[in-house]
Amino acid sequence: MKKVKRILAIISLVFISTMIVSGCNAGTNDSYTIGIGQFGPHGSLDNCREGFLAGLAEEGIIEGENLTVDYQDANFDGGTSNLIAQSFVSKKVDLICAIATPMAQAAFNAAEGKNIPVIFTAVTDPVMAQINEGNITGTSDMLPVDAQLKLIRATMPEASKIGILYTTSEVNSESAIAVYEELAAGYGFEIVKTGISVAADIPLAIDGLLSKVDCISNLTDNTVVGSLPIILEAAKVKNIPVFGSEIEQVKIGCVAAEGLEYYDLGKQTGKMAAKVLKGEAAASEIPFEIIEESFLYINSNVMAEMGISLPGELSSRAIDVAEN
């Protein structure tokens, strides 16, 4: 009987010890390993990633001190996005940060049921992308389309047709185009859109689109943004302005943009991730957030080349990012 009691006591001790250790691991780790998957290399997504790490750092989670980051880039390829997400899951990272819609969808699918939270950023429409429920949250970069149309009308009073090039597999672009089509008539515009499947389609597609429109409004479509220099060069030859959707696009040659600050978007996302890593809240308990304030960025050099001027009511808030 004494032997049985001793065995039971040992089992109880092991059970209690296990519970104590488990309790300590739930939100009180002092070091973390996360996977950051980025759909492709371009300025706004890079800014998101840098802002994300800055947001974590402000909450005391600092790369090289108590944070190990496994960063991987899919180079605008959906299949590679899936492989990256699956690799993060197999490594059992503490959290996945997914940058841009295709990467967020891949991460959500790979991590589903694996108890690994996913935090996304630079996703235009989380509801349309079907990543708004489950062990996932993050930030949306819904474009300020109304302000963009107002900008184009103010700078091109005679224009009637706006061209948009987009990737047919990117739901973020479909969502943005739907808003453009809903609001365009109110400013006297018609939206002319051309879809592509892969980046290799862009040279032929942009030539055809430029022959039909007065200007181009470039979205945050990741595949298209990755080839933006090709679009800008083709548009320059035909003297057709290209309006961007964020600061980095204006820096490399778009005339102007009403856009979001992607570093701040990433920073906001990093703070959300910190809450999840510290165990203050589950990803499923945090609604996705939207950054709404937009800024007017202009490239005065390109505006001069295109013969475009900025009306006085807009010039007071314009941020000129042209390089001298």
Disulfide bonds with the S-S distance in Angstrom:
none
